[in-house]
Amino acid sequence: MRGGVYKPRTNPYSFRGMGMEGLKLFYRICREHGIKIITEVMQVSQVEDMLPYVDIFQVGARNAQNFNLLDALGQV
């Protein structure tokens, strides 16, 4: 199941996603139905928190050259 719990935005006042609370809810529902989770990670600080709940990390085009993020993902 693909879902973005952190929503990239262009307006600082628009909805930013449900964050970790949303990921935990997403995780619980997917596990009940045997579904794997893929979601976008946007910064290094999110990797460790998201790791227990995500099967596949997605890197968006905005972060394709964020080498700190790519290095952190390579470690996990």
C-alpha positions in Angstrom: 0.0 0.0 0.0 1.5 3.3 -1.0 0.6 6.4 1.1 2.3 9.6 2.0 2.1 10.4 5.7 4.2 13.5 5.2 2.7 15.6 2.4 5.1 17.8 0.4 3.5 21.2 0.0 4.0 24.5 -1.7 2.0 26.6 0.7 3.2 26.7 4.3 -0.5 26.9 5.5 -1.7 23.8 3.7 -2.1 20.3 5.2 1.2 18.7 6.0 0.0 15.1 6.4 -0.6 13.1 9.6 3.0 12.3 10.2 4.0 9.5 12.6 0.5 9.3 14.0 -0.8 8.6 10.5 2.0 6.1 9.8 1.2 4.1 12.9 -2.5 4.0 11.9 -1.6 3.0 8.4 0.7 0.3 9.7 -1.9 -1.2 12.0 -4.5 -1.4 9.2 -2.0 -2.8 6.6 -0.7 -5.5 9.0 -4.3 -6.6 9.7 -4.7 -7.3 6.0 -1.2 -8.6 5.2 -0.3 -5.5 3.1 3.2 -4.1 2.8 3.8 -0.4 3.2 5.7 2.1 0.9 5.8 5.7 1.8 8.0 8.7 1.1 10.7 9.8 3.5 11.7 13.4 3.1 14.5 14.0 5.6 17.2 12.1 7.5 15.6 12.6 10.9 12.5 10.7 9.8 14.3 7.5 8.8 14.9 6.0 12.3 11.4 6.8 13.5 9.7 5.4 10.4 11.9 2.3 10.1 9.7 0.0 12.3 6.6 0.8 10.3 7.8 0.9 6.7 8.6 -1.9 4.3 9.9 0.3 1.5 11.1 3.9 1.6 10.3 6.0 -1.3 12.5 9.0 -2.3 10.8 11.7 -4.3 12.3 13.7 -7.1 12.9 16.6 -4.8 15.3 14.4 -2.7 16.9 12.4 -5.5 20.2 14.2 -4.9 19.9 14.6 -1.2 23.0 12.5 -0.5 22.7 12.7 3.3 19.2 11.1 3.0 20.4 8.5 0.5 23.3 7.6 2.8 21.0 7.2 5.8 18.7 5.0 3.8 21.6 2.9 2.6 22.5 2.2 6.2 19.1 0.7 6.9 
